[in-house]
Amino acid sequence: MKIFDMFRRKPEAQSRPQSSAQGFTFTGLDDPAFLEFIRLGQTGAQGNMLRNTAALRCLTLLCNGLGMLPLNLYREGSDKQKATDHAGHKLVRIKPNPYQTPMEFKSQMELLLETEGNAYARVIRSGGRPIHLIPFEKGRVTSKLGSGWRMQYQCTTENGGQLTLDQDEILHIRDLSLDGIEGLSRRKLASEVFDLAAGAQRAAANVFRTGVMAGGAIEVTGELSDLAYERMKRSLDEDHSGAENINKWMLLEEGAKANKFGSTAADAQQIENRNHQIEEVARLYGVPRPLLMMDDTSWGSGIEQLGIFFVQYTLASRMQAWEEALARTLLTDRERESLYFKFNVRALLRGTLKDQADYFAKALGSGGHQPWHTGNEIRDLAEYPADPNPKFNTLGEPSGKKATNEPEKTT
C-alpha cells in the first residue's frame, strides 16, 4: 500500500463511526467542514464576525446601501450629461460582468472592503476598452509598489496558478492605510471586540441552557405530605402553566407561601455588557445606534436627520473612495480631465425631497428671499442637464427682465 493511500477517503468510510468535538463532526480529511476548520484563522474568523448580528446589520446597511446607489459617468461642463457611450459607464451602471448585477458587484466589493480593508477586481479589456470587472475572492491578491511608482498585484487564479498584473488591470479600493499600498482590516483591528461579543453571546446561551429559569419558589414551614406535594405539582403543571393561565390565582396548602424571584444586579450587568458590545461594533463602522434597532428614540421627525447623518458621515467617504478608484483604473489621464464618476445619493434621501424642494424654491427667490442660485445651478445640484433656454436669470427673475434690485416704478 502506498503511503498516500491512507489519506484517501475509502467507500467504507461512510459506515465508520463519526467523531465530533464542540459541534464539529469529522467524517474524513476531505470533509468541507474540516477544511474550513483548519482554515479558521483566515476564513473562519470572517464567518464568526458575520454571526454577530450587530456586525451583520452594519455591513448590510453599508454594503446594500452603497450597492443600491446609482453610479454614473458624467462629462464636465454646463451641459452635464452622462457619458453613456463610454465603456466605463456601462460597467458600473448596466453590467459589470456576465454573472453579476451592478448592485451585487458593488455590495460584494464593499463587503470585502469593510472586512479585509481591500477590494480587488480584475479589469478584462478588449481592444483597449474595459469590458468586464471580475471581483477576486478574499486572500487571492497581494499588492506591492513596483518600479516607476506603479502598483503590482500578485494574483492566485482558480486553478492555483500565479499571475502578476499591473495597476491598470486591477480595480483596487482601499480602506484606511498606513503605507498607501494596502488598506487596514477593520476585522483584524477589532478582533477583541468580536471576541468579547462572542463571549457575551456564549454566556447568555449558557444561562438559558444550564441556568435556573424558575420564576419563583413556594416556601413551606415543614415537610409536605406526598398527597399535598402531588396535588400542588399537578396544579402548577396543569392549571397555572402557559399563556392561557396568566394571572390565575393559586390555592396553597399547609401554610405554603409563594415567593417571586426578582432580577439581580448580575442580570442587569449582563444586559449592559451586551449592549456595550453592540455600541462598539456600531462605532467601528460609523452606523448610528437607532439604525441597529437599538433605541426607540428619534423615530419621529429625527429619522430624516439620522438618514442624512448616515449618508454624510458614513457613506460619503466610501463613495469618494469608489469614485476616485474607478477613475484611476477605467479612465485615461486625458479622460480624467473631462469625465468623472458620481454616485446619486438622492436614492437614499428620497424622504427629504420636500425639504430639497423648499430649499430650491428659496434659492430662486421664493417668498421674498434674495435669490442665490440660477435655474441651471439648481438643475446642476439635482444632477440634471442645463436648460438651454433658462427662464430665470442670476437673480431668479425672468430672463427677459432687467436684473436690478430697485423696485418697479408704477404709473
Protein Blocks (a to p, Z undefined) as FASTA:
>chain_A
ZZklmmpccfklmmpccddeehiacfbjklmklmmmmmmmmmmmmmmmmmpmklmmmmmm
mmmmmmmpccddddedjklcddfkbmklmmmmmombfkbcfklmmmmmmmmmmmnopacd
ddddeehiafbdcdddehiaccdddehiiacdddddfkopacdddfklpccdddddfklm
accdfklmmmmmmmmmmmmmmmmmmmmmmmcfbfbdcddfbdcdfklmmmmmmmmmmmmg
cjklgoiacddeehiacddddddfklmmmmmmmmmmmmmmmmmnopafklnopacghklm
mmmmmmmmmmmmmmmmmmmmmmmmmmmmmpcfklmmmgccdddfklmmmmmmmmmmmmmm
mmnopghiacfbdfklmmmmnopacdfbafbdfkopafkbccdfbdcddZZ
